[in-house]
Amino acid sequence: MASSSTNLNAQSKFDVFLSFRGEDTRTGFTSHVVEALRRKQIQFFIDNEELRRGEEISPALLSAIETSDISIIIFSKNYASSTWCLDELVRILDCKKRNGQIVVPVFYKVDPSDMRKQMGSFGEAFVHHERIPCEVRVQKWRDSLIQASNISGFHDSRSFRNDAELVEKIAEDISKKLEDMADPPNVDGFVGFNSQIERIKSLLCLELDDVRIVGIWGMGGIGKTAIAEAVFHQISSREYSNHFDGKCFMRNVREESRKMGALYVRDEAISRVLGESNLKRGTLTINSYIWKRLRRSKVLVVLDDVDDNFIPELESLVGQLNLYGPGSRIIITTRNRGVLGVNSIVYKVKGLEHDKACELFCRKALSRKNRSDDLLELSKKVACYADGNPLALEVLGSSLRQKSKKQWYNKLHDLTLISGPRIYKVLKISYDELTPKHRKIFLDIACFFKGEQVDNVTRIQDKPTSLCYELEFLVDKSLITISSNRLQMHDLLQEMGQTIVREESEEPGERSRLWDHEDVYDVLTKNKEIRLGFEAFENMSNLKWLKFYIPEHCDLSTMSFTVLLDQVFKYLPAKLRYLHWHGYPLKTLPFYFEPEYLIELNLPYSKVQQIWEGEKEALNLKFVDLRNSQFLTRIPQPSEIPNLRKLDLRETAIENVPSLPELRYLHLGNCKMLQSLSELPLFLEMLIASNCKRLQSLPKRPLCPQELDTSIMEILPVPLRQSSRVFMNFNFSNCLKLNENRNIEILADSKERMQDMIVQSLKQSQQAFRDSDEEFAHAVEFTLCLPGSEIPDWFIHRSSESPITVALPRKYFNKKRKFIGFAFCVVIMKSEIEVLCRYRFNMRTRSEAIHFDGQWRFSPDVSIDSDHVILGFFPFWNVGLPDADIEHPASVSFFFYIENKKARLPAPYRLRSCGVSPVHLSPNKTKLNTCTLEFAASTREECSHDKMPAGTSKPSTCVGRSDDGELEPSSKRIRRDQVNPD
């Protein structure tokens, strides 16, 4: 699934939510619907949780339903037999009623009248549901099925020639509905553009079946992108009756070409148009198969901000008009008229007329309450100097907002002194008015950080929190924007910033910043090799950031870019904060380099054997990436790097890792020489040690008290915020030496290790709650994966099959003994698989029935080579459970599934075994004001399975299966149903 939506409503997360009965349609009809939605670039949620790359989402299914624009419900033969499907249906219809969500029912090989009258398979399902003791949801389910049967949708799947035709119709219908719902770009925010938008649309001649290319040409900041965006939205909407087979808007082609390569951008455009993700060619020539597909397609493509460097790729895309199907339209925005070929119709964007320019300026400069006649008159004079350029008007206006009249006059005086290229100098005045601190940050973004994640930029600063406030200031001044947590800046402002730096000196070495490789070094030989002398950085003592890198999309095995260093390389800048050197070629960093200021060190694919020789102090160092440094055998001692928080050592030759007290993240994947680990840091959240073939023992447990202060109880009444969980993951997949003669010892140790981890997770939740102003506690859950084939003996509730149902007597809900969650354990067979656990919580008080559902998923990061044991903890405190008025024992059912990791579909494998254990806190009898964590010391009679004859209260075995069938999409949700106390 993906996490964005074409609906611009900030609350909307998905375009479509899919509800379906897994055993009926998951691998068949539903999978075809999914692919059709994906081809049309429709963002959907499906319970297999497929995620968009770089990018990670919440498992809360309830949230997914409520934040989707449209719900597709695929009613099939056994849909009503799943109570989870029926609960979804109730929630979907509730969203339809409350939020106006669109619901599209698809009756797949079932008769809507059978559903309406609850006959056939629908009637059979309710015969079973009516037998469930104390089940108060049945009438809601019946009413919901009747309501859904009367909603307009696809009522007769058999009227289509085949499933393919039905699927295509569904995808088209959803696409049109989303287009109707989508809000148009806020063109009103760009005053005076409407007439130019209409002119572009007239040049496109949408009523004709020819192929047309329209070029939108003009200076930077004049509004080319805004106009193209508005045109793109309007002509792809239904009102124009133009059905395009494929469309894409490629933003920032010039900038992306420099970062990723022009061919990459060209291939990405083709991929988006054809709705495919794997059409990267990497060569200028495109094969005949792809061209045949393009010639059969009516496409709409916008290439935004194209420059000279993209001309060969542009020629391959639009050099001939017969490359696309009839009716295709291509729009190109550019500052360079020469980029547009002879086949293009060229439109030059005009600056805003004076009255419109004044209107846009006043929107930025004046509040509605402060529009006096004298300020309005001044606005007209100031706006003249922007030459109708919207960007310049916005920056000028923002710089004068809430300023005194005297400051307005001073600004007007500065503008009257401008001669020569006016727009640049107008923008430069706003820069000149910044404080030195804000100028520095502005130039850093212009030269280094445009497009970077805000978090990655702030963490390498001396004062990260202060920088956040300064960034907000620059946003208010319209000099930068922050979008999707990335720093953005208009290219005209970026060029101004870079020009300011270049004007500092004709000699690159005397400038404050170097970002262009031609300036970094005077002589380059075909961009393939840089040779640095041993004193290359000797006179750069104030250099703070240094980066030699290869773009992430590049195939590292084919890259030949090399930086050569003299073996007696002596110096690195003394005040270096950030060093990233891909393929660093020496065995250590320079001997004379003192890492006093260093915050982040990245040397991936390097030849280092150790970071530095001797002992040094790097008290500010927090992030180190040495992955794929195959000769690395040693890292500094804890006293040298006491504040390190993240360490990536995967694919290195490291043999031992010392205990680093502040470490939160440690990656040791494929460290084939690793034999042992020291004591784990107390606050470690992530440890990946998969495929460490020589690792013989688990690391020592950190020395921490088993008892907890009773103040921990302060967070137990606080609601959990499941969307901001903290995950602790300790992964020892394929560390097969652990399973040689030590398995018994490891399993015996697992209970104490689990207690330590739960105690630590509670402390983390408590600390996070204290440090935050939120009224929520952050849920901390964790997993431990290692080779093994047995459930530890201390798991009382265990089974060779799923599900397991655990009865929770009243004692779990008294005030002295706090129930906080469940420990769980599963044994899985070898393969590239993942484990899904769905749980169902049921209880009844004197006044209401409570149902609490959720799910958990774990996936080893590698394909496992043998049986593995996965242990974990899931917090359950404060899920709305009463303390004392339990009328009947509560119960929790756990359903464990094995899924194919790649397809996210049920795999043809079974669990070896599974187990669960309730966890609670009890007062410490030997130490006042403390409590201890305990696992349930219950009997097997508290364990049951769902398949029970009527009137049977307890089975005699833990082994069983639910006759409710497969559990459908679920995540954490609470529902309370009022019941008659009589």
Secondary structure, 3 states (H helix, E strand, C coil): CCCCCCCCCCCCCEEEEEEECHHHHCCCHHHHHHHHHHHCCCCEECCCCCCCCCCCCCCCHHHHHHCEEEEEEEECCCHHHCHHHHHHHHHHHHHHHHHCCEEEEEECCCCHHHHHHCCHHHHHHHHHHCCCCCCCCHHHHHHHHHHHHCCCCECCHHHCCCHHHHHHHHHHHHHHHHHHHCCCCCHHHCCCCHHHHHHHHHHHCCCCCCCEEEEEECCCCCCHHHHHHHHHHHHCCHHHCCCCCEEEEECCHHHHHHHHCHHHHHHHHHHHHHCCCCCCCCCCCCCHHHHHHHHCCCEEEEECCCCHHHHHHHHHHHCCHHHCCCCCEEEEEECCHHHCCCCEEEEECCCCCHHHHHHHHHHHHCCCCCCCHHHHHHHHHHHHCCCCCHHHHHHHHHHHCCCCHHHHHHHHHHHHCCCCCHHHHHHHHHHHCCCHHHHHHHHHHHHHHCCCEHHHHHCCCCCHHHHHHHHHHHHHCCCCEEECCEEECCHHHHHHHHHHHHCCCCCHHHCCCCCCHHHHCCCCECCCEEEECCCCCCCCCCCCEEEECCCCCCCHHHCCCEEEECCCCCCCCCCCCEEEECCCCCCCCCCCCCCCCCCEEECCCCCCCECCCCCCCCCCCCEEECCCCCCCCECCCCCCCCCCCEEECCCCCCCEECCCCCCCEEECCCCCCCCEECCCCCCCCEEECCCCCCCCCCCCCCCCCCCEEHHHHHCCCCCEEEEEEEEEEEECCCCHHHHCCCHHHHHHHHHHHHHHHHHHHHHHHHHHHHHCCCCCEEEEEEEEEEECCCCCCCCCEEECCCCEEEEECHHHHCCCCEEEEEEEEEEECCECEEEEEEEEEEEEECCEEEEEEEEEEECCCCCECCCEEEEEEEECCCCCCCCCCEEEEEEEEEEEEEEECCCCCECCCCCCEEEEEEEEEEECCCCCCEEEEEECCCCHHHEECCCCCCCCCCCCCCCCCCCCCCCCCCCCEEEEEECCCC
